[in-house]
Amino acid sequence: MSDIKQQIRTFVVDNFMIGDDPASLSDSDSFTRSHVLDSTGFLELVSFLEKEFGVEVGDNELTPENLDSLDNLARFLSRKGVVA
């Protein structure tokens, strides 16, 4: 699972944390509460997940429980059959 988290972390840091310390983002930090992603950012993240991991994210899956942290994303992708 750590490879998946690292891929997502790299994407988030490279695209949304310009000038911020990447080490400040822990695996359990909420992207919204930490002001890392906004609604447009989540759409970009979903697009990345679909392309990078070959999954389809349905409208009903666009929830904080699935997408709002590295930990949540790793669990979500695991349920979708993505393995590290």
N, C-alpha and C positions, 0 to 999 in steps of 0.2 A: 504493500500500500504506500510505502514511502516514496517510491518512484512516481506514482500518480500525484501525490501531494507536491513533490518537487517540480513536476512539469507545470502544475497549476500555479504554484507559488511563483515560478519564473515568469509565467504569462502575466499574472497579476502585478508583480513588481515591475516588470518591463513596460507594462501598458498603463498602469494606474498609480503607481507610487513614485512618480518622477520627483527626485530630490529628497524623498523620504528614506529613512534607514530601513532596508528590507528586514533586518533582524528584529525590528519592532513588531512585526506581524507574526503572532504565534498561530499554531494550527487551529486553536479554538476561538480565535478572535472573530467577532462578527464583522463582516465587511461593511454592513450598514452603520453599526454603532461606531466603528472606527473611521467612518467616512472615507473608506477606500473605494467603494463602488456606489454609483447612483443607478437609477433605473436603466439608463443607456448602457452603463458599464455591465449590468447584469445581462443585457441582451448580447453584448459583445462576448461575455464569458460563456453564455449558452452556445453561441456560434462556434467558439473555440472548442468547447466540449464535444459538440456534434462532429466537427471536422477531425479533431485530434484523436478522439476515442471511438468514433463510429457509432455513437448512440443518438437516439432521437429523444429530445426532451419535450414532453407534452405540456400543454398549457396548464393542466392540473398538477404538474410536477414543479412548476415555478413557485416554490415555497421556500421560506427561510430554512425550514427543516432539511431541505435538500441542497440549498445553494449558498447559504450565508456564512460559511467558513470553510477552511481547508478540510477540517475533520468531517463536516457535513457532506462536502463534495465527494470525499473519498468513500464514505459509506454509501452515498447515492450511486456512485459509479460501480461500486461493488455489487449492489442490488441489481444493477443493469447488466451485470456479467463481465465487467471490465476488471481484469486482474493485473497486478503489478508485475 
